[in-house]
Every structure is written in C-alpha cells, then in structure tokens.
Amino acid sequence: MAIVRMNMMNKTKKALTEAGIFSMTARDALGRGKGLVDASLLAGAEKGYEEAIAQLGQSQRLIPKRVLLVVVPDKLVQKTVKTLIQVNRTGKSGDGKIFIMPVMDSVSIRTGINGDGVLDDA
C-alpha cells in the first residue's frame, strides 16, 4: 500500500507499467504526516486551552492524497518499492509512505485460480 501525492499519479502509473507491474487499485484519501502535527498544540488542546484548540483547527488540515494498493508476488516487492520511491521522491515533506504487508493468498473471482498465478509476473 502506498500513499502518494495526487499530482504524481500519472507518473506513478506510467513508471509501474514500464516496470511490468500493471495491476493496481487507487482510492482518494485525506491525511497528514507526522511532520504537520505540533505536539505543543496537541498538549495544550488536551488541557483545554482554547487558544491551542483554535490554532490546532487552523494548522492541522488534511491534505488530499491517493492510496494505491499494489499486490505483487514476493519476487516483485523490491522492484515495486524501488519504482514507487524513484517516481514519488521529491525530497520535500509530503512525498508519501509505502507499507509492505503480507498477503496470505489471492483468488481470481472469474477463474477461481489462486496464488501467484493471479498476480502480475514481470
């Protein structure tokens, strides 16, 4: 699962396709990274300080992002991660995150085939 900037989606799709990774799902999302949270404002808001609560509401907006779900066989995980990093890294806050999770199995609803045969095989 990867969370990337909205404006990087076309480049990301193209780069993954060129890497032989064709299957993906994308969803719109709103979020923020840890760099946008001011711990002192949070502490003040928790204590009930109205000034902190007011500032927290103004500075902690959620940013539009895109969540990509890309399921690949184990042999393609590093290639997928490398591709996502290469195309989405700008060096600025908000470039996104990649979460690597195990998948126990996969099944094609249409054919009933399961396992890696359902996934891209570059």
N, CA, C and O atoms as a GROMACS GRO file, in nm:
protein
  488
    1MET      N    1   0.086  -0.116   0.000
    1MET     CA    2   0.000   0.000   0.000
    1MET      C    3   0.091   0.122   0.000
    1MET      O    4   0.187   0.130   0.076
    2ALA      N    5   0.060   0.216  -0.085
    2ALA     CA    6   0.138   0.339  -0.092
    2ALA      C    7   0.044   0.458  -0.088
    2ALA      O    8  -0.065   0.456  -0.145
    3ILE      N    9   0.087   0.562  -0.019
    3ILE     CA   10   0.014   0.689  -0.015
    3ILE      C   11   0.102   0.791  -0.084
    3ILE      O   12   0.215   0.816  -0.042
    4VAL      N   13   0.050   0.849  -0.192
    4VAL     CA   14   0.130   0.942  -0.273
    4VAL      C   15   0.052   1.071  -0.300
    4VAL      O   16  -0.069   1.080  -0.276
    5ARG      N   17   0.124   1.168  -0.349
    5ARG     CA   18   0.061   1.295  -0.387
    5ARG      C   19  -0.032   1.273  -0.506
    5ARG      O   20  -0.003   1.193  -0.595
    6MET      N   21  -0.142   1.347  -0.507
    6MET     CA   22  -0.238   1.336  -0.617
    6MET      C   23  -0.172   1.367  -0.752
    6MET      O   24  -0.198   1.300  -0.851
    7ASN      N   25  -0.087   1.470  -0.755
    7ASN     CA   26  -0.028   1.513  -0.882
    7ASN      C   27   0.080   1.419  -0.934
    7ASN      O   28   0.135   1.441  -1.041
    8MET      N   29   0.111   1.312  -0.858
    8MET     CA   30   0.212   1.216  -0.901
    8MET      C   31   0.150   1.089  -0.959
    8MET      O   32   0.223   0.997  -0.998
    9MET      N   33   0.018   1.082  -0.965
    9MET     CA   34  -0.048   0.958  -1.006
    9MET      C   35  -0.015   0.917  -1.149
    9MET      O   36   0.015   0.800  -1.173
   10ASN      N   37  -0.020   1.007  -1.244
   10ASN     CA   38   0.008   0.969  -1.382
   10ASN      C   39   0.150   0.918  -1.398
   10ASN      O   40   0.173   0.818  -1.467
   11LYS      N   41   0.247   0.986  -1.336
   11LYS     CA   42   0.386   0.941  -1.340
   11LYS      C   43   0.401   0.805  -1.273
   11LYS      O   44   0.476   0.720  -1.320
   12THR      N   45   0.330   0.786  -1.162
   12THR     CA   46   0.338   0.660  -1.088
   12THR      C   47   0.282   0.545  -1.170
   12THR      O   48   0.344   0.439  -1.180
   13LYS      N   49   0.166   0.565  -1.230
   13LYS     CA   50   0.106   0.460  -1.315
   13LYS      C   51   0.199   0.424  -1.430
   13LYS      O   52   0.219   0.306  -1.459
   14LYS      N   53   0.255   0.525  -1.495
   14LYS     CA   54   0.344   0.502  -1.608
   14LYS      C   55   0.469   0.425  -1.564
   14LYS      O   56   0.510   0.330  -1.630
   15ALA      N   57   0.529   0.466  -1.454
   15ALA     CA   58   0.651   0.401  -1.405
   15ALA      C   59   0.626   0.255  -1.366
   15ALA      O   60   0.706   0.167  -1.398
   16LEU      N   61   0.514   0.229  -1.298
   16LEU     CA   62   0.482   0.092  -1.260
   16LEU      C   63   0.458   0.006  -1.385
   16LEU      O   64   0.505  -0.108  -1.392
   17THR      N   65   0.387   0.060  -1.482
   17THR     CA   66   0.361  -0.014  -1.606
   17THR      C   67   0.492  -0.046  -1.677
   17THR      O   68   0.511  -0.158  -1.723
   18GLU      N   69   0.582   0.053  -1.686
   18GLU     CA   70   0.712   0.031  -1.750
   18GLU      C   71   0.794  -0.074  -1.675
   18GLU      O   72   0.878  -0.141  -1.735
   19ALA      N   73   0.770  -0.088  -1.544
   19ALA     CA   74   0.840  -0.188  -1.463
   19ALA      C   75   0.774  -0.325  -1.472
   19ALA      O   76   0.822  -0.421  -1.412
   20GLY      N   77   0.664  -0.335  -1.548
   20GLY     CA   78   0.595  -0.462  -1.563
   20GLY      C   79   0.493  -0.490  -1.455
   20GLY      O   80   0.449  -0.604  -1.438
   21ILE      N   81   0.456  -0.387  -1.382
   21ILE     CA   82   0.356  -0.400  -1.274
   21ILE      C   83   0.231  -0.328  -1.322
   21ILE      O   84   0.224  -0.206  -1.318
   22PHE      N   85   0.134  -0.406  -1.367
   22PHE     CA   86   0.017  -0.349  -1.433
   22PHE      C   87  -0.104  -0.336  -1.342
   22PHE      O   88  -0.185  -0.244  -1.359
   23SER      N   89  -0.118  -0.425  -1.245
   23SER     CA   90  -0.238  -0.430  -1.162
   23SER      C   91  -0.226  -0.339  -1.041
   23SER      O   92  -0.126  -0.343  -0.969
   24MET      N   93  -0.328  -0.259  -1.020
   24MET     CA   94  -0.331  -0.172  -0.902
   24MET      C   95  -0.473  -0.122  -0.880
   24MET      O   96  -0.557  -0.127  -0.969
   25THR      N   97  -0.497  -0.076  -0.760
   25THR     CA   98  -0.623  -0.011  -0.726
   25THR      C   99  -0.587   0.122  -0.662
   25THR      O  100  -0.490   0.130  -0.585
   26ALA      N  101  -0.661   0.227  -0.691
   26ALA     CA  102  -0.634   0.359  -0.635
   26ALA      C  103  -0.761   0.416  -0.573
   26ALA      O  104  -0.871   0.397  -0.624
   27ARG      N  105  -0.743   0.485  -0.461
   27ARG     CA  106  -0.854   0.550  -0.391
   27ARG      C  107  -0.812   0.690  -0.348
   27ARG      O  108  -0.695   0.713  -0.317
   28ASP      N  109  -0.907   0.781  -0.348
   28ASP     CA  110  -0.881   0.914  -0.294
   28ASP      C  111  -0.877   0.905  -0.141
   28ASP      O  112  -0.947   0.824  -0.080
   29ALA      N  113  -0.794   0.988  -0.081
   29ALA     CA  114  -0.783   0.988   0.064
   29ALA      C  115  -0.747   1.129   0.111
   29ALA      O  116  -0.697   1.210   0.034
   30LEU      N  117  -0.773   1.155   0.238
   30LEU     CA  118  -0.729   1.278   0.303
   30LEU      C  119  -0.643   1.237   0.421
   30LEU      O  120  -0.677   1.143   0.493
   31GLY      N  121  -0.532   1.307   0.441
   31GLY     CA  122  -0.447   1.271   0.554
   31GLY      C  123  -0.340   1.375   0.578
   31GLY      O  124  -0.332   1.477   0.510
   32ARG      N  125  -0.258   1.345   0.677
   32ARG     CA  126  -0.145   1.431   0.710
   32ARG      C  127  -0.035   1.343   0.767
   32ARG      O  128  -0.061   1.237   0.824
   33GLY      N  129   0.086   1.388   0.751
   33GLY     CA  130   0.200   1.317   0.807
   33GLY      C  131   0.236   1.370   0.943
   33GLY      O  132   0.182   1.472   0.988
   34LYS      N  133   0.327   1.302   1.008
   34LYS     CA  134   0.365   1.341   1.143
   34LYS      C  135   0.434   1.477   1.146
   34LYS      O  136   0.436   1.543   1.250
   35GLY      N  137   0.492   1.519   1.035
   35GLY     CA  138   0.559   1.648   1.030
   35GLY      C  139   0.465   1.766   1.041
   35GLY      O  140   0.511   1.878   1.068
   36LEU      N  141   0.337   1.746   1.021
   36LEU     CA  142   0.241   1.855   1.026
   36LEU      C  143   0.173   1.868   1.162
   36LEU      O  144   0.084   1.951   1.179
   37VAL      N  145   0.213   1.788   1.258
   37VAL     CA  146   0.150   1.790   1.389
   37VAL      C  147   0.242   1.861   1.488
   37VAL      O  148   0.357   1.821   1.505
   38ASP      N  149   0.193   1.964   1.552
   38ASP     CA  150   0.267   2.038   1.653
   38ASP      C  151   0.230   1.980   1.789
   38ASP      O  152   0.119   1.998   1.838
   39ALA      N  153   0.325   1.908   1.851
   39ALA     CA  154   0.298   1.839   1.977
   39ALA      C  155   0.257   1.935   2.089
   39ALA      O  156   0.175   1.900   2.174
   40SER      N  157   0.313   2.056   2.090
   40SER     CA  158   0.277   2.151   2.196
   40SER      C  159   0.132   2.197   2.181
   40SER      O  160   0.064   2.218   2.280
   41LEU      N  161   0.086   2.212   2.056
   41LEU     CA  162  -0.055   2.248   2.035
   41LEU      C  163  -0.147   2.133   2.079
   41LEU      O  164  -0.251   2.157   2.140
   42LEU      N  165  -0.108   2.012   2.048
   42LEU     CA  166  -0.188   1.897   2.090
   42LEU      C  167  -0.198   1.890   2.242
   42LEU      O  168  -0.305   1.867   2.297
   43ALA      N  169  -0.084   1.911   2.309
   43ALA     CA  170  -0.083   1.906   2.455
   43ALA      C  171  -0.171   2.016   2.513
   43ALA      O  172  -0.246   1.992   2.608
   44GLY      N  173  -0.163   2.136   2.456
   44GLY     CA  174  -0.247   2.246   2.503
   44GLY      C  175  -0.394   2.221   2.480
   44GLY      O  176  -0.478   2.253   2.564
   45ALA      N  177  -0.426   2.162   2.365
   45ALA     CA  178  -0.566   2.131   2.334
   45ALA      C  179  -0.619   2.025   2.430
   45ALA      O  180  -0.734   2.033   2.473
   46GLU      N  181  -0.536   1.926   2.463
   46GLU     CA  182  -0.578   1.822   2.558
   46GLU      C  183  -0.606   1.880   2.696
   46GLU      O  184  -0.691   1.829   2.769
   47LYS      N  185  -0.534   1.986   2.731
   47LYS     CA  186  -0.554   2.051   2.862
   47LYS      C  187  -0.672   2.148   2.858
   47LYS      O  188  -0.710   2.203   2.962
   48GLY      N  189  -0.730   2.168   2.740
   48GLY     CA  190  -0.848   2.253   2.728
   48GLY      C  191  -0.818   2.399   2.699
   48GLY      O  192  -0.909   2.482   2.709
   49TYR      N  193  -0.696   2.434   2.665
   49TYR     CA  194  -0.663   2.573   2.634
   49TYR      C  195  -0.727   2.612   2.501
   49TYR      O  196  -0.696   2.553   2.397
   50GLU      N  197  -0.816   2.711   2.505
   50GLU     CA  198  -0.890   2.750   2.386
   50GLU      C  199  -0.801   2.800   2.274
   50GLU      O  200  -0.829   2.777   2.156
   51GLU      N  201  -0.691   2.870   2.310
   51GLU     CA  202  -0.600   2.921   2.208
   51GLU      C  203  -0.538   2.806   2.128
   51GLU      O  204  -0.527   2.812   2.006
   52ALA      N  205  -0.498   2.701   2.200
   52ALA     CA  206  -0.437   2.585   2.134
   52ALA      C  207  -0.540   2.514   2.047
   52ALA      O  208  -0.508   2.471   1.936
   53ILE      N  209  -0.661   2.502   2.095
   53ILE     CA  210  -0.767   2.436   2.019
   53ILE      C  211  -0.794   2.514   1.890
   53ILE      O  212  -0.810   2.454   1.784
   54ALA      N  213  -0.798   2.647   1.900
   54ALA     CA  214  -0.824   2.730   1.783
   54ALA      C  215  -0.711   2.717   1.681
   54ALA      O  216  -0.736   2.703   1.561
   55GLN      N  217  -0.585   2.721   1.727
   55GLN     CA  218  -0.471   2.707   1.637
   55GLN      C  219  -0.463   2.567   1.577
   55GLN      O  220  -0.426   2.551   1.461
   56LEU      N  221  -0.497   2.468   1.655
   56LEU     CA  222  -0.494   2.331   1.606
   56LEU      C  223  -0.590   2.314   1.489
   56LEU      O  224  -0.557   2.249   1.390
   57GLY      N  225  -0.707   2.372   1.501
   57GLY     CA  226  -0.807   2.363   1.394
   57GLY      C  227  -0.761   2.429   1.266
   57GLY      O  228  -0.800   2.385   1.158
   58GLN      N  229  -0.680   2.534   1.276
   58GLN     CA  230  -0.634   2.606   1.157
   58GLN      C  231  -0.514   2.539   1.091
   58GLN      O  232  -0.502   2.539   0.968
   59SER      N  233  -0.425   2.482   1.172
   59SER     CA  234  -0.299   2.435   1.115
   59SER      C  235  -0.296   2.287   1.082
   59SER      O  236  -0.201   2.241   1.019
   60GLN      N  237  -0.395   2.213   1.121
   60GLN     CA  238  -0.388   2.068   1.104
   60GLN      C  239  -0.484   2.019   0.996
   60GLN      O  240  -0.556   1.920   1.015
   61ARG      N  241  -0.485   2.085   0.884
   61ARG     CA  242  -0.576   2.044   0.777
   61ARG      C  243  -0.529   1.913   0.714
   61ARG      O  244  -0.411   1.879   0.718
   62LEU      N  245  -0.624   1.842   0.658
   62LEU     CA  246  -0.594   1.717   0.592
   62LEU      C  247  -0.568   1.743   0.443
   62LEU      O  248  -0.640   1.820   0.379
   63ILE      N  249  -0.466   1.680   0.390
   63ILE     CA  250  -0.420   1.702   0.254
   63ILE      C  251  -0.476   1.592   0.163
   63ILE      O  252  -0.472   1.474   0.200
   64PRO      N  253  -0.528   1.628   0.044
   64PRO     CA  254  -0.573   1.523  -0.049
   64PRO      C  255  -0.455   1.437  -0.096
   64PRO      O  256  -0.351   1.489  -0.136
   65LYS      N  257  -0.472   1.308  -0.090
   65LYS     CA  258  -0.370   1.212  -0.132
   65LYS      C  259  -0.437   1.102  -0.212
   65LYS      O  260  -0.559   1.100  -0.228
   66ARG      N  261  -0.358   1.010  -0.262
   66ARG     CA  262  -0.408   0.894  -0.333
   66ARG      C  263  -0.347   0.771  -0.267
   66ARG      O  264  -0.226   0.766  -0.244
   67VAL      N  265  -0.430   0.672  -0.236
   67VAL     CA  266  -0.384   0.546  -0.180
   67VAL      C  267  -0.382   0.442  -0.292
   67VAL      O  268  -0.483   0.420  -0.359
   68LEU      N  269  -0.266   0.381  -0.310
   68LEU     CA  270  -0.252   0.276  -0.411
   68LEU      C  271  -0.240   0.141  -0.342
   68LEU      O  272  -0.166   0.125  -0.245
   69LEU      N  273  -0.314   0.045  -0.392
   69LEU     CA  274  -0.299  -0.093  -0.346
   69LEU      C  275  -0.239  -0.171  -0.461
   69LEU      O  276  -0.300  -0.185  -0.567
   70VAL      N  277  -0.120  -0.221  -0.440
   70VAL     CA  278  -0.049  -0.296  -0.542
   70VAL      C  279  -0.008  -0.429  -0.479
   70VAL      O  280   0.075  -0.431  -0.388
   71VAL      N  281  -0.065  -0.538  -0.526
   71VAL     CA  282  -0.033  -0.670  -0.472
   71VAL      C  283   0.050  -0.743  -0.576
   71VAL      O  284   0.006  -0.765  -0.689
   72VAL      N  285   0.172  -0.781  -0.536
   72VAL     CA  286   0.264  -0.849  -0.627
   72VAL      C  287   0.323  -0.972  -0.558
   72VAL      O  288   0.319  -0.981  -0.435
   73PRO      N  289   0.377  -1.066  -0.635
   73PRO     CA  290   0.447  -1.179  -0.573
   73PRO      C  291   0.571  -1.129  -0.499
   73PRO      O  292   0.623  -1.021  -0.528
   74ASP      N  293   0.618  -1.208  -0.405
   74ASP     CA  294   0.734  -1.169  -0.325
   74ASP      C  295   0.852  -1.124  -0.410
   74ASP      O  296   0.923  -1.030  -0.374
   75LYS      N  297   0.874  -1.189  -0.523
   75LYS     CA  298   0.990  -1.156  -0.606
   75LYS      C  299   0.981  -1.017  -0.667
   75LYS      O  300   1.083  -0.965  -0.714
   76LEU      N  301   0.863  -0.954  -0.668
   76LEU     CA  302   0.847  -0.821  -0.726
   76LEU      C  303   0.834  -0.710  -0.622
   76LEU      O  304   0.820  -0.593  -0.658
   77VAL      N  305   0.838  -0.744  -0.494
   77VAL     CA  306   0.817  -0.643  -0.390
   77VAL      C  307   0.923  -0.534  -0.398
   77VAL      O  308   0.890  -0.415  -0.401
   78GLN      N  309   1.051  -0.571  -0.401
   78GLN     CA  310   1.157  -0.471  -0.400
   78GLN      C  311   1.155  -0.385  -0.527
   78GLN      O  312   1.182  -0.265  -0.521
   79LYS      N  313   1.124  -0.445  -0.640
   79LYS     CA  314   1.115  -0.370  -0.766
   79LYS      C  315   1.001  -0.268  -0.758
   79LYS      O  316   1.014  -0.155  -0.803
   80THR      N  317   0.889  -0.310  -0.699
   80THR     CA  318   0.773  -0.221  -0.685
   80THR      C  319   0.806  -0.105  -0.593
   80THR      O  320   0.778   0.010  -0.625
   81VAL      N  321   0.867  -0.135  -0.478
   81VAL     CA  322   0.904  -0.030  -0.382
   81VAL      C  323   1.003   0.067  -0.444
   81VAL      O  324   0.988   0.188  -0.432
   82LYS      N  325   1.104   0.014  -0.511
   82LYS     CA  326   1.206   0.098  -0.575
   82LYS      C  327   1.142   0.191  -0.678
   82LYS      O  328   1.175   0.310  -0.684
   83THR      N  329   1.051   0.138  -0.757
   83THR     CA  330   0.983   0.218  -0.859
   83THR      C  331   0.900   0.329  -0.795
   83THR      O  332   0.904   0.444  -0.839
   84LEU      N  333   0.825   0.294  -0.691
   84LEU     CA  334   0.742   0.394  -0.622
   84LEU      C  335   0.827   0.505  -0.562
   84LEU      O  336   0.791   0.622  -0.570
   85ILE      N  337   0.940   0.469  -0.504
   85ILE     CA  338   1.027   0.570  -0.444
   85ILE      C  339   1.088   0.659  -0.552
   85ILE      O  340   1.090   0.781  -0.539
   86GLN      N  341   1.139   0.598  -0.659
   86GLN     CA  342   1.204   0.676  -0.764
   86GLN      C  343   1.111   0.782  -0.824
   86GLN      O  344   1.154   0.894  -0.850
   87VAL      N  345   0.986   0.748  -0.845
   87VAL     CA  346   0.896   0.841  -0.913
   87VAL      C  347   0.833   0.941  -0.816
   87VAL      O  348   0.795   1.050  -0.859
   88ASN      N  349   0.821   0.908  -0.688
   88ASN     CA  350   0.750   0.995  -0.595
   88ASN      C  351   0.838   1.077  -0.502
   88ASN      O  352   0.789   1.167  -0.435
   89ARG      N  353   0.966   1.048  -0.496
   89ARG     CA  354   1.054   1.121  -0.404
   89ARG      C  355   1.090   1.257  -0.462
   89ARG      O  356   1.152   1.267  -0.567
   90THR      N  357   1.049   1.362  -0.390
   90THR     CA  358   1.088   1.498  -0.426
   90THR      C  359   1.185   1.555  -0.323
   90THR      O  360   1.251   1.656  -0.348
   91GLY      N  361   1.194   1.489  -0.208
   91GLY     CA  362   1.278   1.538  -0.100
   91GLY      C  363   1.206   1.635  -0.009
   91GLY      O  364   1.266   1.690   0.084
   92LYS      N  365   1.079   1.657  -0.035
   92LYS     CA  366   1.000   1.750   0.046
   92LYS      C  367   0.900   1.674   0.132
   92LYS      O  368   0.860   1.561   0.100
   93SER      N  369   0.861   1.737   0.240
   93SER     CA  370   0.759   1.679   0.327
   93SER      C  371   0.633   1.651   0.246
   93SER      O  372   0.591   1.734   0.166
   94GLY      N  373   0.573   1.534   0.268
   94GLY     CA  374   0.450   1.501   0.198
   94GLY      C  375   0.469   1.408   0.079
   94GLY      O  376   0.374   1.382   0.005
   95ASP      N  377   0.592   1.359   0.058
   95ASP     CA  378   0.617   1.268  -0.054
   95ASP      C  379   0.536   1.139  -0.043
   95ASP      O  380   0.504   1.078  -0.145
   96GLY      N  381   0.502   1.098   0.076
   96GLY     CA  382   0.417   0.980   0.094
   96GLY      C  383   0.481   0.871   0.176
   96GLY      O  384   0.587   0.890   0.235
   97LYS      N  385   0.415   0.758   0.180
   97LYS     CA  386   0.460   0.642   0.257
   97LYS      C  387   0.430   0.516   0.177
   97LYS      O  388   0.340   0.513   0.094
   98ILE      N  389   0.509   0.412   0.205
   98ILE     CA  390   0.485   0.279   0.150
   98ILE      C  391   0.476   0.183   0.267
   98ILE      O  392   0.562   0.184   0.355
   99PHE      N  393   0.374   0.100   0.267
   99PHE     CA  394   0.356  -0.001   0.371
   99PHE      C  395   0.360  -0.138   0.302
   99PHE      O  396   0.281  -0.165   0.211
  100ILE      N  397   0.450  -0.223   0.346
  100ILE     CA  398   0.463  -0.357   0.288
  100ILE      C  399   0.398  -0.455   0.384
  100ILE      O  400   0.437  -0.466   0.500
  101MET      N  401   0.299  -0.528   0.332
  101MET     CA  402   0.221  -0.619   0.416
  101MET      C  403   0.214  -0.756   0.351
  101MET      O  404   0.214  -0.768   0.228
  102PRO      N  405   0.208  -0.858   0.433
  102PRO     CA  406   0.194  -0.993   0.375
  102PRO      C  407   0.052  -1.015   0.323
  102PRO      O  408  -0.045  -0.962   0.378
  103VAL      N  409   0.042  -1.094   0.218
  103VAL     CA  410  -0.088  -1.136   0.165
  103VAL      C  411  -0.087  -1.288   0.171
  103VAL      O  412   0.001  -1.353   0.115
  104MET      N  413  -0.183  -1.345   0.239
  104MET     CA  414  -0.186  -1.490   0.259
  104MET      C  415  -0.218  -1.566   0.130
  104MET      O  416  -0.163  -1.673   0.105
  105ASP      N  417  -0.307  -1.512   0.050
  105ASP     CA  418  -0.346  -1.578  -0.073
  105ASP      C  419  -0.421  -1.479  -0.160
  105ASP      O  420  -0.460  -1.372  -0.113
  106SER      N  421  -0.440  -1.514  -0.284
  106SER     CA  422  -0.522  -1.434  -0.374
  106SER      C  423  -0.602  -1.529  -0.461
  106SER      O  424  -0.555  -1.638  -0.495
  107VAL      N  425  -0.722  -1.488  -0.497
  107VAL     CA  426  -0.811  -1.573  -0.576
  107VAL      C  427  -0.879  -1.488  -0.683
  107VAL      O  428  -0.933  -1.382  -0.653
  108SER      N  429  -0.875  -1.534  -0.806
  108SER     CA  430  -0.948  -1.467  -0.914
  108SER      C  431  -1.095  -1.508  -0.904
  108SER      O  432  -1.127  -1.627  -0.908
  109ILE      N  433  -1.180  -1.412  -0.892
  109ILE     CA  434  -1.323  -1.442  -0.883
  109ILE      C  435  -1.373  -1.507  -1.012
  109ILE      O  436  -1.452  -1.602  -1.007
  110ARG      N  437  -1.328  -1.457  -1.126
  110ARG     CA  438  -1.374  -1.509  -1.255
  110ARG      C  439  -1.331  -1.653  -1.280
  110ARG      O  440  -1.413  -1.736  -1.320
  111THR      N  441  -1.201  -1.684  -1.256
  111THR     CA  442  -1.150  -1.815  -1.293
  111THR      C  443  -1.137  -1.912  -1.176
  111THR      O  444  -1.131  -2.033  -1.197
  112GLY      N  445  -1.131  -1.861  -1.054
  112GLY     CA  446  -1.110  -1.946  -0.938
  112GLY      C  447  -0.963  -1.980  -0.914
  112GLY      O  448  -0.930  -2.047  -0.817
  113ILE      N  449  -0.874  -1.934  -1.002
  113ILE     CA  450  -0.731  -1.957  -0.985
  113ILE      C  451  -0.687  -1.883  -0.859
  113ILE      O  452  -0.735  -1.774  -0.828
  114ASN      N  453  -0.593  -1.946  -0.785
  114ASN     CA  454  -0.542  -1.876  -0.667
  114ASN      C  455  -0.389  -1.877  -0.667
  114ASN      O  456  -0.325  -1.941  -0.750
  115GLY      N  457  -0.333  -1.804  -0.572
  115GLY     CA  458  -0.187  -1.794  -0.558
  115GLY      C  459  -0.129  -1.690  -0.649
  115GLY      O  460  -0.198  -1.601  -0.698
  116ASP      N  461   0.003  -1.702  -0.672
  116ASP     CA  462   0.074  -1.604  -0.753
  116ASP      C  463   0.027  -1.599  -0.898
  116ASP      O  464   0.053  -1.500  -0.968
  117GLY      N  465  -0.042  -1.702  -0.945
  117GLY     CA  466  -0.094  -1.702  -1.081
  117GLY      C  467  -0.196  -1.593  -1.107
  117GLY      O  468  -0.224  -1.561  -1.222
  118VAL      N  469  -0.251  -1.536  -1.001
  118VAL     CA  470  -0.348  -1.428  -1.013
  118VAL      C  471  -0.278  -1.293  -1.029
  118VAL      O  472  -0.336  -1.198  -1.080
  119LEU      N  473  -0.152  -1.287  -0.986
  119LEU     CA  474  -0.080  -1.160  -0.978
  119LEU      C  475   0.007  -1.135  -1.101
  119LEU      O  476   0.033  -1.226  -1.181
  120ASP      N  477   0.053  -1.009  -1.115
  120ASP     CA  478   0.148  -0.974  -1.222
  120ASP      C  479   0.274  -1.059  -1.206
  120ASP      O  480   0.315  -1.091  -1.094
  121ASP      N  481   0.336  -1.095  -1.316
  121ASP     CA  482   0.456  -1.179  -1.312
  121ASP      C  483   0.558  -1.123  -1.408
  121ASP      O  484   0.580  -1.178  -1.516
  122ALA      N  485   0.623  -1.013  -1.368
  122ALA     CA  486   0.721  -0.948  -1.457
  122ALA      C  487   0.855  -1.016  -1.448
  122ALA      O  488   0.950  -0.976  -1.515
   0.00000   0.00000   0.00000
